[in-house]
Amino acid sequence: MQMRLVIAAGVGVLLMCGCSGDGEPGAEPEDKPTAFDIVGTVSVPSYGGASATSCVVKDGYEDLRSGATVAVTNAAGDVVGVGALIDIEATPKACRFAFDVRDVPEGSPTYGIEVGQQSMVKYPRSRLNQQVELTIG
């Protein structure tokens, strides 16, 4: 009976050791992040001050207002994330908006950011680890 108990305990220890994947060859690697967030601001020329609902941008920038679309594309030109502008500040010379685009898929060496109908600005992936600050006009 004692011999069976020793053998059973030995088998149990071997099974527990065999199930541990820490550092063993063939163990699955730790998961790398598959997505990231892009956070930034956009400054646009204004007529000074704000209306009751939004900052008043100069002519030619009417597409840049609270709620305007912020689209992110990968190097292939595919849209991989979408966000929106939010009013944050109105100064005598500029309207400032904030945006964030969540869960942008990793894997592209460069990403483009297009705000409203303005020209796209491209960034290397490494630059997007910090806040993006766009000045339009």
N, C-alpha and C positions, 0 to 999 in steps of 0.2 A: 504494500500500500504506500509506504514511504517513497519507494522508488518511482511509482507512478506519479506521485505528487511532484517530485523533483523533475521528472521528464516533462510533465505538463507545464510546470513553471518555466522550464528552459525553452520549450516551444513557444510559449506566450511571449517571452522576452525577445526571441528571434523574430516573431511576427511583428511585434511593435517596432523593433529596430528597422525592419525591412520596409515598413510603411512610411517611415520618415523620409521626406524628399529634400530635406535641407542640405544643400551643398552636394548632393549625390549626382553623379553623371546621369544625364537624361531627365533631371528634374526640370519642371517647367520654369522659365524665367519669370521674374516679377513683371507685372503688367506695366507698360509705359502709358502715359496719358495719350488718349486718342483724339482729344479735342482741347481747345483753349478758348479764352475769351479775349476780344479786342475792345479796349476802352479808350475813349478819346474825346476831344473837343473840336469844335469848328468855330472859327471867327469869321464874320461876314460884315462888310461895310454897312452902316446904318445911317438913318437920317437923325439919329439921336433920340434917346428915350425909347419908351415902349408904349404900345397901345394898351387898351384894357385887356386884350387877350394874348398879345405876342409882341416881340420886338419888331420894329419896322425896318426891313432891309432896303437897301438902295435898289433902284431899277436894274433889272437884269439878274437879280438874285431872288426873285419872288418864289422860286421853287424851294428855297431854304427857309423853312419855318418849322415850328414845333410839329412833330409828327411826320416830317419828310423822311423818306426811305434812305437808309444807309445799307448798301449792298457790298458784300465781300465776295471776291472771286479768287479762284486758285490760278496757278500758272497756265492751265489749259483754258481759262476763260469761263469756267463753270461757276455759277453762283453757289456758294457754299455756306452763306450766312446772311441774315437780314436783321437789321435793327431800325431804330427811329431816333430822330433828333428830339431833344427836350430842352426848352428854354432854361438857361441858367443865369444869364447876365445881360443887361442892356447898358451900354456906356454911350457917351456922346458920339463916339466914332464907330462902334461895332456892336453887333449882336453876337453873343456867345451861346453855343448849344453844346450839350453833352450827348454822347451816344455810347451804347455798349452792344456788342454783337456776341451772343453766347454760343458756345458749343461749335466753334469753327473746327472742322476736321484737320488734324495734323497731316503732314505728308507732302505739302507743296513747298518748294524752295522760296517762292514769292507769292504774295497775295495783293490784290488790288482792292482799294476802297473807293467807292463811288457814292457821293452824297447828292441826293436829288438828281438833277439833270446835269450836274457839273462834271468836268473831266475826271477820269479815274486817276488815282495816285497809287503807284506800286511801291511795296515795301518788301525787303527780305524778311523771311520768317523770324530771324533773330531780333529784328527791330521791334517786333510786335509784342515783346515781353514787357514793354513799358508803355505808358500812355502815349497815344498818337495825338499830335496837335496840328490840325490843318488850319491854314489861313487862306481864305478864298477872296480874291479881288485885291 
